[in-house]
Amino acid sequence: MNTKGIIIDGKLISQKIKDELRLKVQQHNNKHDTQIGLAVVLVGENQASQVYVRNKVKACDQVGIKSFVHKLDETISADEVTSLIKELNNNPNINGILIQLPLPKHLNEDKILALVDPSKDVDGFHIHNAAGLFLGHHISQSTQTPILYPCTPSGIIELVKSTGESIEGKHAVVIGRSNIVGKPVAMMLLSLGCTVTICHSKTKDLPSITKQADILVVAIGRKEFISGDMVKPGSIVIDVGINRHEGKIYGDVNFDQAKQIAKHITPVPGGVGPMTIAMLLSNTLKASEK
């Protein structure tokens, strides 16, 4: 099998980050004689969400962050969720708050996420943090607390940096315009000096654009949508997709084809996924330093 593309090992890179965080968390806990705390709010019985929460709790344990999981009934009212979030906002033992998505349909996600104190919003979804990212701020101008960037985009940037390739001046193409991945990672790449193109379902002649990409980030949720002939030789390819098909997991990129063209490429699984949790832990530490 041709192994031309260098595999960007998200598991290895995330473990290095967690090892560094463990020391920093320990120093923080010793200095303040307390333990950094992360609250996770899980509503309903979504199996994928339950798996994600278990993985997050396990990762917290690994670095010395105490996790508080609030499992709520599927039928819980918006008022009850609101009351819990306000309680967590005011709890000095809780440094970070994570609302596990998706929420049941009767709960308005935007309204629920907006209730979280921005300085505890470790997912980086609050409009205050989104605005800080857009403006290129690392510290809030009003509260002097760290701006918390979304976890998956932050992990993507770490993976790109891990290649050792120069980022400044590169043409980055982001496929997908979600508020969770596409838009924020585009803003981060822009702030690092890239020329950025954002593509989406209405983009015409997509292959002609992707073949210009020195850095290609794909986050659309379509199994192996990007074929090898859509990849620029010598590029960095970051595959954010998680697509389950007949018991297997596939990315948005045809890995076997693209790795023969790209210089660096992430696998699925084992690429972006582990980095998301590592960045969540990093954000929780940042939130504790306010």
Backbone as CSV, one residue per row, in Angstrom:
resi,resn,N_x,N_y,N_z,CA_x,CA_y,CA_z,C_x,C_y,C_z
1,MET,0.849,-1.204,0.000,0.000,0.000,0.000,0.875,1.242,0.000
2,ASN,0.548,2.185,-0.845,1.305,3.431,-0.927,1.069,4.256,0.334
3,THR,2.131,4.655,1.015,1.984,5.449,2.241,2.682,6.786,2.074
4,LYS,2.480,7.404,0.919,3.165,8.652,0.609,2.838,9.753,1.610
5,GLY,1.545,9.943,1.904,1.147,11.000,2.831,1.579,10.683,4.253
6,ILE,2.109,11.672,4.962,2.490,11.501,6.370,1.220,11.588,7.209
7,ILE,0.982,10.567,8.023,-0.228,10.534,8.840,-0.077,11.490,10.026
8,ILE,-1.035,12.374,10.189,-1.062,13.269,11.354,-1.790,12.518,12.462
9,ASP,-1.051,12.076,13.471,-1.579,11.200,14.508,-2.226,12.011,15.626
10,GLY,-3.552,12.182,15.548,-4.274,12.964,16.546,-4.205,12.349,17.937
11,LYS,-4.169,11.035,18.013,-4.080,10.366,19.325,-2.776,10.727,20.025
12,LEU,-1.674,10.658,19.277,-0.360,10.946,19.847,-0.245,12.417,20.249
13,ILE,-0.685,13.303,19.374,-0.571,14.743,19.640,-1.462,15.133,20.817
14,SER,-2.670,14.568,20.871,-3.582,14.890,21.977,-3.031,14.374,23.303
15,GLN,-2.351,13.227,23.266,-1.775,12.679,24.501,-0.660,13.581,25.024
16,LYS,0.145,14.126,24.120,1.196,15.065,24.530,0.589,16.301,25.183
17,ILE,-0.503,16.804,24.592,-1.186,17.971,25.152,-1.736,17.645,26.536
18,LYS,-2.334,16.453,26.684,-2.899,16.055,27.981,-1.802,15.873,29.039
19,ASP,-0.654,15.367,28.619,0.470,15.220,29.559,0.913,16.586,30.080
20,GLU,0.979,17.571,29.182,1.346,18.931,29.588,0.268,19.546,30.476
21,LEU,-0.996,19.301,30.121,-2.104,19.845,30.916,-2.137,19.255,32.316
22,ARG,-1.803,17.968,32.430,-1.818,17.323,33.746,-0.909,18.064,34.724
23,LEU,0.279,18.443,34.260,1.230,19.172,35.115,0.687,20.556,35.468
24,LYS,0.119,21.254,34.471,-0.404,22.607,34.708,-1.604,22.581,35.651
25,VAL,-2.478,21.573,35.484,-3.649,21.436,36.351,-3.199,21.150,37.783
26,GLN,-2.204,20.287,37.918,-1.685,19.954,39.245,-1.113,21.199,39.931
27,GLN,-0.363,21.992,39.175,0.210,23.225,39.722,-0.900,24.181,40.150
28,HIS,-1.924,24.306,39.321,-3.054,25.185,39.641,-3.772,24.707,40.897
29,ASN,-4.061,23.397,40.955,-4.775,22.840,42.103,-3.983,23.035,43.398
30,ASN,-2.656,22.828,43.320,-1.813,23.001,44.507,-1.760,24.463,44.942
31,LYS,-1.635,25.366,43.957,-1.511,26.792,44.249,-2.775,27.343,44.916
32,HIS,-3.939,26.900,44.415,-5.206,27.452,44.903,-5.900,26.541,45.914
33,ASP,-5.256,25.412,46.232,-5.801,24.453,47.193,-7.245,24.082,46.847
34,THR,-7.458,23.820,45.594,-8.790,23.424,45.109,-8.612,22.586,43.856
35,GLN,-9.685,22.000,43.342,-9.607,21.207,42.121,-10.450,21.859,41.037
36,ILE,-9.846,22.011,39.868,-10.585,22.571,38.739,-11.797,21.687,38.457
37,GLY,-12.956,22.320,38.224,-14.187,21.562,38.030,-14.859,21.852,36.700
38,LEU,-15.316,20.802,36.041,-16.061,20.911,34.781,-17.433,20.281,34.952
39,ALA,-18.482,21.063,34.689,-19.850,20.542,34.743,-20.318,20.191,33.341
40,VAL,-20.881,18.993,33.193,-21.427,18.545,31.909,-22.926,18.342,32.078
41,VAL,-23.700,18.973,31.193,-25.153,18.839,31.242,-25.587,17.947,30.075
42,LEU,-26.145,16.789,30.400,-26.571,15.807,29.397,-28.077,15.609,29.515
43,VAL,-28.806,15.959,28.467,-30.270,15.841,28.485,-30.702,14.698,27.574
44,GLY,-31.453,13.738,28.139,-31.995,12.657,27.325,-31.102,11.439,27.248
45,GLU,-31.470,10.520,26.351,-30.824,9.202,26.274,-30.072,8.981,24.960
46,ASN,-29.651,10.058,24.298,-28.908,9.919,23.040,-27.634,9.101,23.280
47,GLN,-27.539,7.944,22.620,-26.428,7.021,22.901,-25.076,7.615,22.533
48,ALA,-24.997,8.291,21.387,-23.736,8.902,20.972,-23.302,9.947,21.992
49,SER,-24.255,10.744,22.477,-23.944,11.771,23.473,-23.426,11.137,24.759
50,GLN,-24.025,10.022,25.143,-23.585,9.340,26.367,-22.146,8.846,26.225
51,VAL,-21.806,8.341,25.039,-20.429,7.890,24.786,-19.465,9.076,24.856
52,TYR,-19.843,10.189,24.215,-18.996,11.382,24.227,-18.763,11.870,25.656
53,VAL,-19.820,11.872,26.457,-19.697,12.350,27.839,-18.781,11.428,28.643
54,ARG,-18.922,10.119,28.458,-18.036,9.175,29.163,-16.575,9.433,28.794
55,ASN,-16.320,9.682,27.509,-14.947,9.959,27.062,-14.416,11.250,27.674
56,LYS,-15.275,12.250,27.794,-14.859,13.529,28.374,-14.559,13.381,29.865
57,VAL,-15.398,12.620,30.558,-15.181,12.378,31.994,-13.865,11.636,32.213
58,LYS,-13.618,10.634,31.375,-12.370,9.856,31.465,-11.161,10.758,31.240
59,ALA,-11.248,11.651,30.242,-10.138,12.568,29.942,-9.916,13.541,31.088
60,CYS,-10.995,14.012,31.700,-10.873,14.893,32.870,-10.096,14.193,33.986
61,ASP,-10.465,12.946,34.247,-9.785,12.168,35.289,-8.286,12.062,35.005
62,GLN,-7.942,11.902,33.736,-6.534,11.716,33.354,-5.671,12.934,33.672
63,VAL,-6.276,14.125,33.628,-5.471,15.340,33.842,-5.724,16.000,35.192
64,GLY,-6.618,15.429,36.010,-6.838,15.964,37.349,-7.946,16.993,37.454
65,ILE,-8.835,17.037,36.435,-9.993,17.926,36.485,-11.179,17.116,37.009
66,LYS,-11.900,17.700,37.981,-13.058,17.005,38.550,-14.279,17.270,37.672
67,SER,-14.984,16.227,37.264,-16.156,16.402,36.409,-17.434,16.170,37.201
68,PHE,-18.425,16.986,36.909,-19.743,16.885,37.534,-20.753,16.691,36.406
69,VAL,-21.288,15.480,36.281,-22.223,15.188,35.187,-23.656,15.307,35.685
70,HIS,-24.426,16.152,35.021,-25.839,16.334,35.356,-26.666,15.672,34.255
71,LYS,-27.198,14.479,34.546,-28.018,13.750,33.582,-29.478,14.130,33.815
72,LEU,-30.078,14.734,32.789,-31.437,15.239,32.918,-32.397,14.441,32.035
73,ASP,-33.631,14.342,32.491,-34.642,13.589,31.762,-34.956,14.253,30.422
74,GLU,-35.260,13.435,29.444,-35.587,13.898,28.080,-36.691,14.956,28.070
75,THR,-37.629,14.848,29.025,-38.808,15.721,29.031,-38.637,16.947,29.927
76,ILE,-37.447,17.193,30.416,-37.225,18.312,31.335,-37.621,19.640,30.676
77,SER,-38.139,20.555,31.486,-38.601,21.836,30.944,-37.433,22.799,30.764
78,ALA,-37.631,23.786,29.901,-36.607,24.818,29.672,-36.325,25.581,30.955
79,ASP,-37.358,25.811,31.764,-37.172,26.540,33.030,-36.255,25.778,33.981
80,GLU,-36.393,24.463,34.006,-35.553,23.648,34.897,-34.095,23.649,34.425
81,VAL,-33.893,23.572,33.103,-32.523,23.637,32.564,-31.917,25.009,32.857
82,THR,-32.717,26.047,32.675,-32.268,27.419,32.952,-31.824,27.557,34.401
83,SER,-32.618,27.013,35.304,-32.316,27.082,36.740,-30.987,26.390,37.053
84,LEU,-30.766,25.221,36.435,-29.512,24.490,36.661,-28.311,25.288,36.154
85,ILE,-28.426,25.852,34.966,-27.298,26.593,34.390,-26.961,27.813,35.245
86,LYS,-27.977,28.517,35.727,-27.738,29.669,36.603,-27.019,29.247,37.882
87,GLU,-27.419,28.096,38.402,-26.778,27.553,39.606,-25.299,27.242,39.336
88,LEU,-25.012,26.643,38.175,-23.630,26.308,37.825,-22.807,27.575,37.566
89,ASN,-23.437,28.584,36.949,-22.745,29.866,36.715,-22.257,30.470,38.024
90,ASN,-23.064,30.307,39.082,-22.766,30.942,40.372,-21.945,30.060,41.310
91,ASN,-21.666,28.827,40.877,-20.934,27.883,41.735,-19.424,28.096,41.572
92,PRO,-18.718,28.556,42.603,-17.280,28.829,42.487,-16.431,27.574,42.264
93,ASN,-16.991,26.397,42.518,-16.253,25.144,42.308,-16.331,24.655,40.862
94,ILE,-17.170,25.318,40.051,-17.331,24.965,38.643,-16.623,26.015,37.794
95,ASN,-15.567,25.598,37.098,-14.801,26.518,36.244,-15.282,26.496,34.799
96,GLY,-15.798,25.347,34.364,-16.269,25.208,32.988,-17.631,24.530,32.948
97,ILE,-18.442,24.932,31.969,-19.765,24.328,31.780,-19.889,23.891,30.327
98,LEU,-20.290,22.642,30.141,-20.453,22.092,28.797,-21.877,21.573,28.646
99,ILE,-22.596,22.088,27.653,-23.936,21.578,27.343,-23.789,20.585,26.201
100,GLN,-24.017,19.299,26.476,-23.835,18.276,25.442,-24.948,18.385,24.400
101,LEU,-24.541,18.583,23.156,-25.490,18.672,22.049,-25.565,17.340,21.302
102,PRO,-26.687,17.014,20.628,-27.883,17.847,20.484,-28.784,17.778,21.706
103,LEU,-29.602,18.816,21.895,-30.625,18.825,22.921,-31.934,18.329,22.314
104,PRO,-32.860,17.839,23.157,-34.191,17.468,22.634,-34.840,18.654,21.928
105,LYS,-35.708,18.363,20.973,-36.259,19.400,20.085,-37.054,20.482,20.811
106,HIS,-37.615,20.158,21.967,-38.430,21.169,22.665,-37.567,22.215,23.377
107,LEU,-36.254,21.999,23.420,-35.340,22.971,24.032,-34.620,23.743,22.930
108,ASN,-34.628,25.052,23.015,-33.979,25.913,22.024,-32.476,25.971,22.330
109,GLU,-31.678,25.337,21.462,-30.230,25.252,21.721,-29.582,26.625,21.864
110,ASP,-29.921,27.548,20.973,-29.312,28.884,21.013,-29.592,29.577,22.344
111,LYS,-30.837,29.483,22.799,-31.206,30.132,24.061,-30.505,29.477,25.248
112,ILE,-30.419,28.151,25.232,-29.767,27.427,26.334,-28.277,27.765,26.383
113,LEU,-27.609,27.729,25.234,-26.176,28.021,25.190,-25.890,29.455,25.616
114,ALA,-26.811,30.376,25.307,-26.617,31.785,25.658,-26.696,32.026,27.157
115,LEU,-27.264,31.071,27.901,-27.385,31.217,29.350,-26.064,30.982,30.083
116,VAL,-25.153,30.249,29.443,-23.883,29.897,30.092,-23.006,31.139,30.239
117,ASP,-22.431,31.316,31.412,-21.477,32.407,31.646,-20.351,32.284,30.621
118,PRO,-20.099,33.322,29.801,-19.065,33.221,28.755,-17.692,32.805,29.291
119,SER,-17.387,33.190,30.524,-16.076,32.839,31.091,-16.003,31.373,31.498
120,LYS,-17.168,30.680,31.488,-17.200,29.240,31.789,-17.579,28.407,30.560
121,ASP,-17.746,29.081,29.425,-18.230,28.444,28.191,-17.082,27.719,27.485
122,VAL,-16.746,26.527,27.974,-15.566,25.809,27.472,-15.744,25.271,26.055
123,ASP,-16.969,25.258,25.543,-17.190,24.875,24.145,-16.920,26.035,23.199
124,GLY,-16.881,27.256,23.741,-16.627,28.430,22.904,-17.780,28.790,21.991
125,PHE,-19.018,28.409,22.367,-20.185,28.645,21.511,-20.917,29.944,21.829
126,HIS,-20.693,30.499,23.032,-21.418,31.710,23.427,-21.083,32.854,22.468
127,ILE,-22.074,33.710,22.194,-21.866,34.794,21.234,-20.726,35.726,21.662
128,HIS,-20.502,35.848,22.963,-19.400,36.683,23.476,-18.055,36.121,23.016
129,ASN,-17.900,34.795,23.120,-16.653,34.160,22.689,-16.535,34.127,21.168
130,ALA,-17.671,33.922,20.483,-17.669,33.937,19.017,-17.238,35.310,18.498
131,ALA,-17.730,36.367,19.152,-17.343,37.725,18.756,-15.860,37.975,19.020
132,GLY,-15.370,37.454,20.146,-13.945,37.603,20.460,-13.064,36.929,19.427
133,LEU,-13.487,35.741,18.972,-12.753,35.038,17.919,-12.772,35.853,16.632
134,PHE,-13.943,36.368,16.261,-14.083,37.153,15.033,-13.185,38.393,15.066
135,LEU,-13.089,39.010,16.238,-12.298,40.231,16.375,-10.811,39.947,16.601
136,GLY,-10.463,38.668,16.772,-9.066,38.301,16.971,-8.566,38.557,18.378
137,HIS,-9.487,38.589,19.361,-9.100,38.844,20.748,-8.790,37.535,21.481
138,HIS,-7.809,37.586,22.357,-7.527,36.446,23.238,-8.031,36.696,24.650
139,ILE,-8.225,37.984,24.977,-8.741,38.381,26.284,-9.971,39.246,26.071
140,SER,-11.033,38.990,26.858,-12.231,39.807,26.770,-11.932,41.245,27.170
141,GLN,-12.352,42.197,26.335,-12.102,43.605,26.624,-12.950,44.097,27.799
142,SER,-14.088,43.456,28.031,-14.990,43.912,29.089,-14.732,43.247,30.436
143,THR,-14.396,41.955,30.417,-14.244,41.223,31.685,-12.809,40.821,31.993
144,GLN,-11.912,41.032,31.030,-10.498,40.669,31.189,-10.307,39.174,31.466
145,THR,-11.228,38.360,30.963,-11.101,36.901,31.060,-10.734,36.352,29.683
146,PRO,-10.106,35.154,29.631,-9.714,34.596,28.327,-10.920,34.377,27.413
147,ILE,-10.742,34.676,26.131,-11.737,34.293,25.126,-11.540,32.804,24.853
148,LEU,-12.604,32.034,24.951,-12.517,30.587,24.769,-12.954,30.229,23.352
149,TYR,-12.025,29.645,22.586,-12.290,29.286,21.202,-12.895,27.882,21.125
150,PRO,-13.740,27.605,20.121,-14.355,26.271,19.984,-13.296,25.163,19.901
151,CYS,-13.645,24.012,20.474,-12.651,22.941,20.681,-12.182,22.271,19.381
152,THR,-13.116,21.891,18.517,-12.704,21.198,17.292,-11.846,22.089,16.400
153,PRO,-12.235,23.342,16.122,-11.364,24.220,15.339,-9.986,24.428,15.979
154,SER,-9.952,24.562,17.311,-8.656,24.715,18.002,-7.786,23.479,17.795
155,GLY,-8.431,22.303,17.858,-7.694,21.059,17.628,-7.168,20.957,16.213
156,ILE,-7.967,21.428,15.250,-7.536,21.417,13.843,-6.279,22.272,13.669
157,ILE,-6.273,23.453,14.275,-5.105,24.337,14.170,-3.870,23.666,14.763
158,GLU,-4.032,22.987,15.891,-2.897,22.277,16.499,-2.379,21.182,15.566
159,LEU,-3.275,20.487,14.882,-2.862,19.431,13.949,-2.094,20.018,12.765
160,VAL,-2.574,21.149,12.254,-1.880,21.805,11.139,-0.481,22.247,11.592
161,LYS,-0.396,22.847,12.768,0.901,23.308,13.295,1.864,22.145,13.518
162,SER,1.315,20.979,13.884,2.163,19.817,14.194,2.957,19.320,12.989
163,THR,2.519,19.689,11.792,3.230,19.240,10.585,4.580,19.937,10.432
164,GLY,4.733,21.086,11.122,5.968,21.854,10.994,6.021,22.709,9.744
165,GLU,4.957,22.648,8.936,4.897,23.449,7.715,4.570,24.905,8.061
166,SER,5.092,25.831,7.294,4.742,27.232,7.471,3.272,27.430,7.101
167,ILE,2.544,28.176,7.922,1.120,28.405,7.683,0.891,29.738,6.981
168,GLU,1.643,30.739,7.362,1.454,32.085,6.835,1.575,32.120,5.314
169,GLY,0.615,32.756,4.675,0.645,32.891,3.215,0.047,31.733,2.453
170,LYS,-0.298,30.656,3.154,-0.890,29.491,2.496,-2.347,29.773,2.117
171,HIS,-2.826,29.074,1.071,-4.234,29.143,0.702,-4.950,28.003,1.421
172,ALA,-5.821,28.365,2.356,-6.605,27.370,3.087,-8.019,27.330,2.529
173,VAL,-8.510,26.135,2.255,-9.883,25.962,1.798,-10.635,25.164,2.863
174,VAL,-11.732,25.737,3.342,-12.576,25.088,4.348,-13.886,24.702,3.678
175,ILE,-14.225,23.417,3.726,-15.494,22.963,3.152,-16.453,22.707,4.306
176,GLY,-17.493,23.536,4.365,-18.441,23.505,5.474,-18.472,24.866,6.150
177,ARG,-19.667,25.339,6.478,-19.801,26.689,7.053,-20.583,26.685,8.356
178,SER,-20.474,25.599,9.110,-21.185,25.526,10.389,-20.563,26.490,11.404
179,ASN,-21.368,26.861,12.401,-20.867,27.729,13.474,-19.945,26.971,14.419
180,ILE,-20.003,25.638,14.365,-19.206,24.820,15.287,-17.810,24.554,14.738
181,VAL,-17.684,24.342,13.416,-16.381,24.019,12.827,-15.994,24.981,11.699
182,GLY,-16.784,25.014,10.633,-16.377,25.710,9.410,-16.025,27.173,9.597
183,LYS,-16.972,27.950,10.121,-16.723,29.389,10.283,-15.579,29.681,11.258
184,PRO,-15.585,29.086,12.472,-14.497,29.422,13.394,-13.111,28.997,12.909
185,VAL,-12.993,27.827,12.274,-11.653,27.420,11.820,-11.187,28.327,10.691
186,ALA,-12.120,28.820,9.876,-11.756,29.766,8.815,-11.197,31.053,9.421
187,MET,-11.833,31.544,10.489,-11.364,32.757,11.159,-9.985,32.544,11.786
188,MET,-9.759,31.367,12.362,-8.458,31.069,12.981,-7.355,31.014,11.927
189,LEU,-7.646,30.380,10.798,-6.661,30.294,9.714,-6.371,31.686,9.151
190,LEU,-7.406,32.504,9.060,-7.239,33.879,8.596,-6.315,34.653,9.533
191,SER,-6.511,34.469,10.842,-5.693,35.186,11.823,-4.234,34.728,11.807
192,LEU,-4.005,33.513,11.273,-2.636,32.987,11.173,-1.968,33.362,9.852
193,GLY,-2.651,34.194,9.062,-2.036,34.706,7.842,-2.352,33.937,6.580
194,CYS,-3.354,33.037,6.648,-3.757,32.308,5.446,-4.703,33.159,4.591
195,THR,-4.708,32.875,3.311,-5.798,33.317,2.434,-6.844,32.218,2.507
196,VAL,-8.078,32.569,2.884,-9.076,31.548,3.204,-10.261,31.592,2.243
197,THR,-10.621,30.421,1.718,-11.837,30.257,0.922,-12.761,29.303,1.671
198,ILE,-14.027,29.712,1.843,-15.020,28.843,2.475,-15.961,28.323,1.389
199,CYS,-16.070,27.000,1.296,-16.959,26.364,0.318,-18.131,25.697,1.039
200,HIS,-19.224,25.499,0.309,-20.429,24.927,0.908,-21.281,24.297,-0.198
201,SER,-22.511,23.936,0.140,-23.352,23.179,-0.798,-23.708,23.968,-2.059
202,LYS,-23.602,25.275,-2.008,-23.941,26.104,-3.177,-22.701,26.479,-4.004
203,THR,-21.534,26.043,-3.575,-20.294,26.371,-4.296,-20.283,25.689,-5.663
204,LYS,-19.920,26.431,-6.687,-19.840,25.874,-8.040,-18.412,25.445,-8.355
205,ASP,-18.293,24.316,-9.078,-17.000,23.764,-9.498,-16.051,23.610,-8.309
206,LEU,-16.507,22.865,-7.319,-15.733,22.664,-6.093,-14.326,22.105,-6.345
207,PRO,-14.161,21.090,-7.223,-12.812,20.538,-7.430,-11.774,21.581,-7.853
208,SER,-12.199,22.565,-8.648,-11.233,23.576,-9.096,-10.719,24.410,-7.920
209,ILE,-11.535,24.517,-6.864,-11.123,25.275,-5.674,-10.293,24.404,-4.740
210,THR,-10.752,23.168,-4.491,-10.015,22.303,-3.565,-8.609,22.004,-4.082
211,LYS,-8.439,21.964,-5.392,-7.111,21.673,-5.962,-6.141,22.841,-5.804
212,GLN,-6.639,23.993,-5.327,-5.773,25.131,-5.026,-5.344,25.158,-3.555
213,ALA,-5.903,24.241,-2.756,-5.749,24.321,-1.301,-4.404,23.777,-0.821
214,ASP,-3.604,24.648,-0.214,-2.406,24.184,0.492,-2.811,23.491,1.792
215,ILE,-3.894,24.000,2.395,-4.488,23.400,3.593,-5.965,23.173,3.285
216,LEU,-6.406,21.927,3.349,-7.799,21.588,3.047,-8.456,21.016,4.295
217,VAL,-9.489,21.723,4.778,-10.240,21.276,5.953,-11.640,20.893,5.486
218,VAL,-12.043,19.645,5.753,-13.327,19.150,5.238,-14.229,18.766,6.404
219,ALA,-15.385,19.466,6.513,-16.314,19.225,7.616,-17.748,19.322,7.100
220,ILE,-18.170,18.287,6.363,-19.508,18.342,5.759,-20.385,17.144,6.117
221,GLY,-19.792,16.065,6.649,-20.599,14.909,7.023,-21.097,14.092,5.847
222,ARG,-20.246,13.937,4.826,-20.591,13.102,3.671,-19.450,12.117,3.402
223,LYS,-19.766,10.842,3.481,-18.772,9.768,3.398,-17.902,9.874,2.139
224,GLU,-16.587,10.012,2.358,-15.570,10.000,1.299,-15.940,10.909,0.122
225,PHE,-16.478,12.070,0.440,-16.932,13.015,-0.584,-15.759,13.581,-1.395
226,ILE,-14.631,13.781,-0.715,-13.447,14.345,-1.381,-12.578,13.204,-1.909
227,SER,-12.447,13.124,-3.207,-11.623,12.076,-3.829,-10.190,12.578,-4.018
228,GLY,-9.311,11.664,-4.343,-7.898,12.011,-4.496,-7.641,13.061,-5.559
229,ASP,-8.444,13.042,-6.636,-8.203,13.996,-7.722,-8.714,15.408,-7.398
230,MET,-9.265,15.583,-6.182,-9.680,16.915,-5.737,-8.651,17.542,-4.786
231,VAL,-7.543,16.819,-4.572,-6.533,17.248,-3.597,-5.291,17.773,-4.302
232,LYS,-4.756,18.870,-3.814,-3.537,19.460,-4.375,-2.316,18.654,-3.918
233,PRO,-1.421,18.286,-4.818,-0.201,17.571,-4.414,0.598,18.372,-3.377
234,GLY,1.031,17.677,-2.317,1.857,18.306,-1.292,1.089,19.083,-0.244
235,SER,-0.233,18.952,-0.232,-1.061,19.742,0.689,-1.213,19.078,2.056
236,ILE,-1.835,19.820,2.972,-2.219,19.306,4.290,-3.723,19.090,4.260
237,VAL,-4.175,17.870,4.545,-5.604,17.555,4.496,-6.088,17.182,5.900
238,ILE,-7.065,17.944,6.392,-7.658,17.695,7.710,-9.100,17.249,7.509
239,ASP,-9.394,16.016,7.881,-10.717,15.408,7.675,-11.473,15.399,9.002
240,VAL,-12.533,16.209,9.081,-13.298,16.344,10.320,-14.486,15.379,10.352
241,GLY,-14.799,14.753,9.227,-16.013,13.949,9.109,-16.004,12.678,9.934
242,ILE,-17.163,12.352,10.491,-17.396,11.062,11.158,-18.670,10.493,10.540
243,ASN,-18.543,9.522,9.670,-19.692,8.945,8.964,-19.725,7.441,9.214
244,ARG,-20.797,6.984,9.854,-20.936,5.553,10.154,-21.688,4.866,9.028
245,HIS,-21.081,3.794,8.506,-21.693,3.062,7.390,-21.361,1.586,7.527
246,GLU,-22.417,0.784,7.707,-22.285,-0.681,7.819,-21.237,-1.078,8.855
247,GLY,-21.331,-0.428,10.026,-20.470,-0.795,11.152,-19.068,-0.211,11.111
248,LYS,-18.751,0.558,10.083,-17.423,1.177,9.994,-17.555,2.701,10.020
249,ILE,-16.443,3.345,10.376,-16.417,4.810,10.404,-15.572,5.318,9.247
250,TYR,-16.128,6.255,8.509,-15.437,6.857,7.369,-15.365,8.368,7.563
251,GLY,-14.354,8.967,6.960,-14.264,10.410,6.962,-14.977,11.012,5.767
252,ASP,-14.832,12.334,5.626,-15.378,13.037,4.467,-14.433,12.948,3.270
253,VAL,-13.225,12.447,3.511,-12.188,12.350,2.478,-11.919,10.874,2.183
254,ASN,-11.741,10.541,0.922,-11.312,9.182,0.566,-9.838,9.059,0.943
255,PHE,-9.597,8.491,2.104,-8.260,8.472,2.703,-7.234,7.777,1.808
256,ASP,-7.577,6.599,1.305,-6.615,5.820,0.513,-6.173,6.567,-0.744
257,GLN,-7.100,7.306,-1.338,-6.737,8.090,-2.528,-5.959,9.349,-2.152
258,ALA,-6.485,10.071,-1.172,-5.909,11.380,-0.837,-4.508,11.275,-0.236
259,LYS,-4.227,10.182,0.480,-2.914,10.094,1.136,-1.791,9.896,0.108
260,GLN,-2.145,9.510,-1.107,-1.128,9.370,-2.149,-0.805,10.712,-2.816
261,ILE,-1.626,11.703,-2.528,-1.454,13.029,-3.139,-0.971,14.054,-2.109
262,ALA,-1.591,14.031,-0.937,-1.279,15.009,0.116,0.079,14.714,0.746
263,LYS,0.667,15.739,1.344,1.923,15.553,2.088,1.636,15.125,3.522
264,HIS,0.572,15.706,4.096,0.143,15.364,5.455,-1.364,15.160,5.451
265,ILE,-1.848,14.153,6.189,-3.286,13.872,6.197,-3.700,13.238,7.521
266,THR,-4.899,13.614,8.003,-5.422,13.006,9.226,-6.232,11.755,8.887
267,PRO,-6.144,10.727,9.724,-6.990,9.544,9.551,-8.342,9.761,10.228
268,VAL,-9.304,8.928,9.903,-10.588,8.870,10.609,-10.881,7.409,10.894
269,PRO,-11.009,7.018,12.164,-10.840,7.848,13.360,-9.358,8.053,13.706
270,GLY,-9.109,8.780,14.792,-7.746,8.957,15.293,-7.067,10.233,14.835
271,GLY,-7.839,11.123,14.219,-7.260,12.395,13.770,-7.775,13.551,14.596
272,VAL,-8.862,14.170,14.124,-9.416,15.355,14.781,-10.116,15.003,16.098
273,GLY,-10.794,13.869,16.142,-11.593,13.494,17.320,-10.887,13.628,18.657
274,PRO,-9.730,12.973,18.837,-9.025,13.078,20.125,-8.611,14.509,20.468
275,MET,-8.373,15.327,19.445,-7.938,16.706,19.664,-9.065,17.559,20.241
276,THR,-10.302,17.253,19.874,-11.439,18.021,20.377,-11.499,17.940,21.898
277,ILE,-11.337,16.727,22.434,-11.387,16.554,23.886,-10.175,17.204,24.555
278,ALA,-8.994,17.098,23.942,-7.799,17.740,24.502,-7.992,19.249,24.600
279,MET,-8.616,19.845,23.592,-8.863,21.292,23.605,-9.943,21.678,24.621
280,LEU,-10.898,20.778,24.850,-11.889,21.009,25.899,-11.201,21.116,27.264
281,LEU,-10.265,20.223,27.515,-9.519,20.258,28.773,-8.682,21.531,28.874
282,SER,-8.075,21.906,27.754,-7.267,23.124,27.714,-8.129,24.353,28.017
283,ASN,-9.329,24.403,27.437,-10.245,25.510,27.692,-10.689,25.554,29.149
284,THR,-10.876,24.376,29.757,-11.294,24.328,31.167,-10.202,24.895,32.066
285,LEU,-8.947,24.584,31.732,-7.822,25.167,32.486,-7.795,26.687,32.291
286,LYS,-7.957,27.140,31.049,-7.978,28.588,30.771,-9.082,29.278,31.567
287,ALA,-10.257,28.643,31.584,-11.397,29.234,32.295,-11.107,29.352,33.788
288,SER,-10.328,28.433,34.314,-10.015,28.459,35.751,-9.031,29.558,36.113
289,GLU,-8.359,30.110,35.106,-7.311,31.111,35.358,-7.850,32.535,35.352
290,LYS,-9.172,32.672,35.246,-9.759,34.031,35.167,-9.599,34.778,36.474
